[in-house]
Amino acid sequence: MMTGAEYLASLQDGRTVFMDGERIADVTTDDGLGQSARIVARGYDAMYRPGADARNPAFTIPRTQDELRARCEMLIQHDVTLSLSAVAMALLTSSAQLTVADPAAGERIQHWFDDCSRRDVRFAELITDAKGDRMLSPSQQDDPDLYVRVVDRDSTGVVIRGAKFHTTAGPIVMLGT
């Protein structure tokens, strides 16, 4: 498990983050994202238990109604990056069915879950297109800004235009290895 200080240090890895068109050099010291990172760090400190075998309880599968209630209460008391551990649980519980289609899937999922548990990772939601008419491809939409697209490219970079739904938790979670 990580402490809050270890978590904050993990965010100082050279990641590239832009918000409102401005580059954020260090998410831990930024006025907005830094506050969010410190909230997550407090959660790491609250959950921390020493020892090589210590695991975050968010990665423990509830076996009884009382354990499930306790897990729900724990997740309510912490930030969204911890509550999104439910994603890992959902994938783990679906691994048996996924193994039917791909015999190695269950083993890969278990390995990933164990790695997430060991490293005490947190999760962020994904970015998705605004969609528009889901029966049409992006190029067929009435409003082309419903999908992100490159509108110009030159030697200095690219210009993109369009909409994405997103959350800002991405910059404050550890990057995968």
Solvent accessible surface area in square Angstrom, and as a share of the most:
residue,aa,sasa,rsa
1,M,34,0.15
2,M,28,0.13
3,T,38,0.22
4,G,1,0.01
5,A,75,0.58
6,E,88,0.39
7,Y,1,0.00
8,L,43,0.22
9,A,62,0.48
10,S,33,0.21
11,L,3,0.01
12,Q,105,0.47
13,D,72,0.37
14,G,67,0.65
15,R,27,0.10
16,T,87,0.50
17,V,14,0.08
18,F,127,0.53
19,M,63,0.28
20,D,140,0.73
21,G,68,0.65
22,E,120,0.54
23,R,140,0.51
24,I,18,0.09
25,A,101,0.78
26,D,41,0.21
27,V,3,0.01
28,T,13,0.08
29,T,101,0.59
30,D,39,0.20
31,D,121,0.63
32,G,44,0.42
33,L,6,0.03
34,G,0,0.00
35,Q,107,0.47
36,S,39,0.25
37,A,0,0.00
38,R,99,0.36
39,I,85,0.43
40,V,3,0.02
41,A,8,0.06
42,R,151,0.55
43,G,8,0.08
44,Y,1,0.00
45,D,81,0.42
46,A,60,0.47
47,M,14,0.06
48,Y,70,0.27
49,R,137,0.50
50,P,101,0.64
51,G,53,0.50
52,A,100,0.78
53,D,130,0.67
54,A,17,0.13
55,R,98,0.36
56,N,0,0.00
57,P,60,0.38
58,A,0,0.00
59,F,11,0.05
60,T,80,0.47
61,I,56,0.28
62,P,37,0.23
63,R,183,0.67
64,T,75,0.43
65,Q,131,0.58
66,D,103,0.53
67,E,79,0.35
68,L,92,0.46
69,R,148,0.54
70,A,63,0.49
71,R,24,0.09
72,C,63,0.38
73,E,88,0.39
74,M,29,0.13
75,L,25,0.13
76,I,132,0.67
77,Q,123,0.55
78,H,40,0.18
79,D,27,0.14
80,V,78,0.45
81,T,1,0.01
82,L,2,0.01
83,S,35,0.23
84,L,29,0.14
85,S,1,0.01
86,A,50,0.39
87,V,82,0.47
88,A,0,0.00
89,M,18,0.08
90,A,61,0.47
91,L,63,0.32
92,L,19,0.09
93,T,103,0.60
94,S,42,0.27
95,S,18,0.12
96,A,76,0.59
97,Q,136,0.61
98,L,77,0.38
99,T,44,0.26
100,V,122,0.70
101,A,93,0.72
102,D,53,0.28
103,P,112,0.71
104,A,47,0.36
105,A,9,0.07
106,G,17,0.16
107,E,137,0.61
108,R,134,0.49
109,I,17,0.09
110,Q,79,0.35
111,H,134,0.60
112,W,87,0.30
113,F,12,0.05
114,D,70,0.36
115,D,31,0.16
116,C,3,0.02
117,S,9,0.06
118,R,128,0.47
119,R,43,0.16
120,D,1,0.00
121,V,11,0.07
122,R,11,0.04
123,F,30,0.13
124,A,28,0.21
125,E,87,0.39
126,L,163,0.81
127,I,102,0.52
128,T,59,0.35
129,D,30,0.15
130,A,19,0.15
131,K,50,0.21
132,G,40,0.38
133,D,67,0.35
134,R,176,0.64
135,M,177,0.79
136,L,67,0.33
137,S,50,0.32
138,P,74,0.47
139,S,108,0.69
140,Q,109,0.49
141,Q,17,0.08
142,D,146,0.76
143,D,65,0.34
144,P,71,0.45
145,D,38,0.20
146,L,46,0.23
147,Y,31,0.12
148,V,50,0.29
149,R,81,0.29
150,V,71,0.41
151,V,74,0.43
152,D,76,0.40
153,R,165,0.60
154,D,86,0.45
155,S,120,0.77
156,T,129,0.75
157,G,36,0.35
158,V,81,0.47
159,V,82,0.47
160,I,105,0.53
161,R,136,0.50
162,G,35,0.33
163,A,41,0.31
164,K,85,0.36
165,F,121,0.50
166,H,112,0.50
167,T,54,0.32
168,T,67,0.39
169,A,11,0.08
170,G,33,0.32
171,P,26,0.17
172,I,10,0.05
173,V,15,0.09
174,M,36,0.16
175,L,101,0.50
176,G,66,0.63
177,T,157,0.91
